Every structure is written in C-alpha cells, then in structure tokens.
Amino acid sequence: MIYISTTCANHQKIRDSVIEIAECGFNRIELSGGTDNYPELLNDLIKLKDRFNLRFRLHNYFPPPREHFVLNLASLNQEIYQKTINHYLRAIEMSQYLGCNEFGIHAGFYIDIMKECLGGEIPNEKIVSKAKSMEKFCIGYDYLKERTGSIKLYIENNSITNHNYRKSNNSNPFLLTNYHEYKELRELIEFKLLLDVGHLFVSSNTLRLNFKEELKNMANVSDYIHISDNNGLSDQNRALDPKGIIFSNLKKIGLTSKTITIEIYGNMNDVSKSINLLRKEKLI
C-alpha cells in the first residue's frame, strides 16, 4: 500500500497539494507539514475526499497550527510541551473525523529548537537531562495513545547530522535515531515504529553505524516506512537513485507487507519515477 506525502507537492494550502497529487492518479495521501492554516481547511479535505475517493492519514505537523513552532514531546519547557500535546490532540481528533487509521509523530528532542533552525543547524545548547526528557516523552506518548481509539499511533525515528552532533559535544540531542535507541525506548513504552529510511541513513553516517544492519533491524520491527533519498549528510528528500546506497539496501528487505509513504519534496515526476523503480524491482 502506497501513500504520497503532501510534501511532494509544494503549495501553501493543503487543498492545492491534495488536488495536484489526486490529479496525478494517487488516492492515498499522507497529510504532512509545510502548508499554512486557513479557516476552510477541514471542509476542503472533506470535499476532496469525496470528490477523488481519497484515503487520508495525518503525519506529525498536520494540521498546521495557527502559529508555527517546533513540536517536542520530550521538552522540559512546560509551555512547549503542552502546545505539543494540544497539537497532537487536534491531529487525533481530525484523524478520527476523516476516518484515518494511522497517525505518526516524530520522536522528541533533548533540547528545544527554534523553528528557524529546524532541518538545519541547531544552536549549541546544553542537554539538561536526557532521563527527565525521556520520562516526559513517555508520559506524553501514553497520554496520547489512550486517546487515539482505533487509530494506530506511530513514532518516527529522528535524523542527526554530523554538524549538529559535534555542536552538541558529541552527545546526541535527538531521541530515537538508531536501532539501539529504539530498543531502549521500547523497554519504557510499547509503541509502533514509523521508519524513515532517509533519516536513518543520515543518522547512521553521523553515528558511524552500519546502515545495512540498522535498516535490516529497524525494518524488521516496522510496518510503516517513509522513503526518500539523500547524500547521507542531510535529509534532502530526493528521488530514489537506482545506483544509490539507500535503494540498494531497500532491495535487501521485504517491503510488500508494509505501508509505504513516498516523501520527495516538490516534484511529482520524481515521485512517479521512484514508484516505478520500486515496482520494477518488485519491492512493492
């Protein structure tokens, strides 16, 4: 089963992104970040769902908040923590209204990141307490899980770049960036893993881990995967390179029983090429 992320269509209104994806022939759409909040948002989605016979799922930063901020379910700042909880509660409510079956959230951070820095260089801030941040994350996750009803709640692995790792004095400021951290978190809470292979490739290079083994281990415990390509240095969300490391390792794991989301930024032609590549190799 294949979903297309709305990040694949570069529009400010979610309505326009959904229309572009639907008109390309895709009827499973993952509603993600990158768009603006507007009053008619939910009504637009309801109308488009019926018009194109769509199936939706929400992801992390959707629906977009009125004022943008960086979600952090591990924050020790109570204001940020509560805003994060409230955002996810709204997303769960919208998921239920739209008939969605899954909702994926990002693992948290041991520091609070300004929205201007997200996806780039983070400030050189001291990690206050990993144990306390982890505790907050687990409490928040369990609180949300109790309110999802029949919706499956997933946690997505983070991506740590080499630059941000060094700026944090060789201490990882992000939760859940590799298989070892997955196992540590799994000992504290029961959760389903949303595996982002692009994130994992960057994190594996930064932490000097074997990407092949990391991918194999994490794919074995996940039935929901985000697919895109990058240079191993940052999460670029590029089309799959048939000669690239990510694709060559995807061919070694089973994908047919998993739900796949294609998450390539701003180019539907690259989306189609990547899907055709996966189909050619009988991976989906």
PERAGI-V389358 format. One record per run of one state. SS is the DSSP state (2 for helix, 1 for strand, 0 for the rest). FROM is the first residue (numbers start at 1). TO is the last residue. If there is no record, write none. Layout:
# PERAGI-V389358
SS/FROM/TO, SS/FROM/TO
This chain:
# PERAGI-V389358
0/1/1, 1/2/5, 2/6/8, 0/9/13, 2/14/23, 0/24/27, 1/28/31, 0/32/40, 2/41/52, 0/53/54, 1/55/59, 0/60/77, 2/78/98, 0/99/101, 1/102/106, 0/107/108, 1/109/109, 0/110/114, 2/115/117, 0/118/129, 2/130/145, 0/146/151, 1/152/156, 0/157/161, 2/162/167, 0/168/173, 1/174/174, 0/175/178, 2/179/188, 0/189/191, 1/192/196, 2/197/206, 0/207/210, 2/211/220, 0/221/223, 1/224/227, 0/228/228, 1/229/229, 0/230/237, 1/238/238, 0/239/244, 2/245/250, 0/251/258, 1/259/262, 0/263/267, 2/268/280, 0/281/284
